[in-house]
């Protein structure tokens, strides 16, 4: 696990800190910028319970983390033998978005990480599995929405969600940046797989230390969003509000 005080391997140092190596930092939203996982999964567990799937919020997170609503529906059928209707997600979002708007907070260090990228003159965007309405609700409450200048991308705009590379490639194409000049910050295995498939560098945020899978998939794991500036080689002199 890499911390700000650690020394990166030679390859990782060149990858992340070489001037001009990174033109765009692509932030995942849930679990990277906003601490939405418990709230979202509490709502998800309640909605699934109405279809006969009894799970705690923690179990719902472990099973469905990083998945699109279509994938949740398919996996519920495969794992539990429960066929939910195609519009099941309407009730999920109708309850979840107000809950997030009232309760969600930024991940510790996330605001500072975005400010550091912005201050260093590196481009930034958000690419999330969730719909734009959900992303807007969480980023607006935490004061991060305006930090991205409208550069917000939802998997609802592409044919295949993560772990397919479509969303990240869509963002890079829209911003006119080659995939190998993009750095993705993710917290899920599905997201890391998508970024690697897109040919992008990946930092895997692993606050609980479960980083083995992330590194084996090709990501550089780290444990605190406070460390993002140091990992990108952004000097203190570059930082401003």
N, C-alpha and C positions, 0 to 999 in steps of 0.2 A: 504494500500500500504506500503510495507516494504522499508525503506531506510537504508543506512549504519549505521545511528545513532539510528535506532529503535531497540527495543528488540524483538527478535523472540519469539513466543510462545514456551513453553517447548518442545512440540512435534517437532516443526520445528527446534529448536536448536539441538536436538539430531539427527534428520534426516540429517542435513547438516554439522554439525561441528564435530561430533564424529570421532576420528581418524580411518581411514580405511573405514568409511561408504560409501564414494564415491571413486570408482576406476577409473571411466571414466566420463568426462563431454562431453556430445554430444551437439554440437552447431548447431542450424539451421543456414542457411546462410543468405537468404534475409530477411532484417528487423531486424536481430540480429547482424550479423557481418558486413554486407554491406548495405548501404543506397540506395538500388536498386529499391525500390517500385515505386517511381515516374517515373523513367526512363522506367522500365519494363511496367508500366501501360500506359504511354504515347504511347509506341509502340503498346501495346495490343489494346488500343482504336482506333488507326489508322487502324490496321488490321481488327478489328471487323467492323469498319466503312465501309470497302470495301465490307462487306457482308450485309450491311444495318442496322447494329446495332450502333446507335449513342449514344456514352457515352463520358463523360469527363474522364480524367485519374483518378480523385478521385472516380467517380462512378464505373469505372472498378475495382479499388482497393477494394471498399466496397463490390462489388458483388462477385469477384473472388479471393480474397486474400487467399493465401495458397493452391490453387487448382492446380492440375496437368493439363497439356494441354488436356488430355482426358476428365477430369471433366469439364473444361471450355467449350469444345465442346458440351458435353451432357447438361450442364446447359444453354448454349446459345439456344439450341433447346427447352428446357423445358420452359425457361423464356421468350424468344423472338420469338419462333416459327421459328427460322432460323437454317436450317441444313447446317453446314459447312462440307466440305469434310474431310476425315480422315487425309489428308496431309496438312491441313490448317496451322499447327504449323511450317511447313518448312519456310514459309514467316515470321512468327513471330520471330523465332530464327535467321533467316538470317539478320534481321534488329536489333533485340534486342542485340545480343552479341557484335557487333561492337559498338553500342551506350554505352553499359556498359563498354566496354574496354576503351573508351575515357573519360567517365564522372563519373563513380561510385566512391564513397568515402566510407571509413570505417565509421560505426556507431560510434559516439563519445563514447569513453571508451572501445570499443570492443577490440582494440589491447592490451590495458592494461589488460583486463580481460583474454585474451588468454595467455599473458605473465605470469600472476599471477598463472593460473592453471599449466602452464608448469614449473614455478619456484618451485611450491609446490610439484612437482613430481607426480601430478595427470595426468592420461592419458586423451587424448582429441581426438575428431574427429569431422567431419562435416557430417550431414545427411540432405539432401535437396531434395525437390520435383524436382528440375531442373536437366537437363542433366549435365554430367561431363564437357562438353565444356563451359557451362554457369558458373558453379561453378569455374572452372579454370580461366576464364576471370575476374571475380569479385575479387577473392582472390589474383590473381597475381597482379592486378593493385593496390590493397591496401596493398601489402606486407605480406599477411597472409598465402598464399599458403604453404610456406616452414615451417610454424609453426605447420603444422599438419602431417608432415612426411608421406605423402601419404595416410593418414587415411581419405579418402573422400568417402562418400557413396551417391549414387543417387537413387531416387525412380524408375528410369528406370531399376534397377537391381532386382526389386522384383515384385511379382504378383499384389499387391495392394498398391497404394500410401496412404499417410495420408488422412483420419483419421484412416485407418487400422494401426495396430502396426508393420506391416511387415518390414518396413525400419529400425526402431529402433532395432527390434529384430535381424535383419540381421547384423547390426553393432555390437551389443553386442556379438553375436555368433562368428563373424569373429575375434573379439578382445579377445575372451575367458573370458568375464566378465558376471556375472549373472545380469539379469535385475534389481534386487533390489540394485545393487551396481552402477547403472548408474544414472546420473543426466542429464536431458535434459533442455536446455535453448531454449525456443520457444517464438514466438510473435503472433501466430495465434491460433484461437480456434481449427482448424483442427489439428494442431501440438500438442496442449495440449491433445486433445482427444487421439491421437495416442500414446503419451508417457504414459498416464494413462492406456490405454488398454494394453500396453507392460509391465506394472507393474513397471514403473520407476518413480523416483521422478522428479518433474518439477518445474523450475523457469519460470514464465511468464513475459517477458519483455513488460511493458505497459507504454511507455513514455508519452502517452497522458492521462493517468489516468483512462482509461476505463477497470478497473480490476475486476469488479463484476462477470462477467461470468467466468473469469479465476479461481478465488478462488472457485467458486461453482463447477467447474469441477475437482478440486483437485490439482490445481497448487498454488504455492506461488508467488503472483505478486510483482514486483519491478519496479522502474521507471527509473533507470540509470544503464548503463553497468559499470559505475565506481564503483558500489556497489557490483559487483560479488565477488571480493576477500573477502570483509567483510562478505558477506552472506555465503560463504563457510568456514569461520573461518580461512582464510589464513592470518597469521600475517605478519606485515610489514617486520620483520626480514627474512621471507622466500622469499621475492621478490628480483629478480635480472633480468637483461635484458636477 
